[in-house]
Amino acid sequence: MKKLILVIALLMCSQLAMAFSYTLEISADELQSKVSAMMPMEKKKSFITVILSHPEIDLTVGNNKIGVSSQIAIVALGGISGSGKVKITGLLSYDSEKSAFFFKNPEVVSLESEDVPPLLLPKVKALTQLAVSQFLSKKPIYKLKDDNVKQKLTKAVLQSIQVENNQLLAELSLF
């Protein structure tokens, strides 16, 4: 009899725990507006300035990664300037204290520019990597809304993040 009561209690607790989980669906358009608000992003170092603008979110990268393509403007000492396109990929991480998602381990996977001398491209890529690592990893890409009761309840733990059908699905739970 005690075992039966224990089994029933455990089943009820598991159902209760499931009741406190929530799958947050974030569309590519929603992410696009958040990332667009963060731009333009500018990084200066020594004699090179890199400016990223006009980002485009890509949720089809694979492995639950998120991609961001952006226009890049490069200005270097001596009147050297150019423009091009940069592609950045990374994962999302969730900070429960800030109730926000951050771009984790952003990586510059490609940098294209016809105007910049080939000798400068490695330095531009390194500076761009530094800029996105410092900037995108500290600015939230998405913050949970305090006025949404479900989102308020589920600020504790991120269970999983998946990218499906051009949407980011984040499963959050209290347990």
C-alpha positions, 0 to 999 in steps of 0.5 A: 500500500505504501509503495502504491501511494509513493508511486502515485505521489511521484507521478503527480509530482512529475505531472506538476513539474511538466506543468511548470515548463513552457516552450517559447517560440521566437520567430526569425522576424522577432530575432531580426528586429532585436538584432537590428536594434543592436546595430550598427556596431563599431570596433576600432583598434590601432589603425583599422575601424570595422562597422557592422550594419544591416544584419540578417538572421539565419535560422537554417544554419543547422546544429541549432546554431544561429547565423547572422549576415551583416554588411561590413564597412572597413576604414583603415589609416591611409585612406583605405576603405572598403565594404563587404559582407560578413557571416557569423554563427553561434549558439544561444545561451540563457542567463536565468538571472537576466532572463535573457538569451545571449549569442554564445561563442560567436564565430566569423565564418566568412568575410568577403570584400573586394575593396580591401587589400588581401593583406588587410583581410586577416586583420579585419577578420580578427578585429571583427571576431573580437568585436562580435565576441565582445559585443554580441556575447554581452548584449541580449538577443532576446529578453523574456517579457515581464508582463507575460505570466508564463514567461515569468514563471519559467525564468529558472532553467533552460531545458533545450534550444532547437531551431525548427521551421524558421523558429527558435524553440526554447524549452524553459522550466522551473525544475 
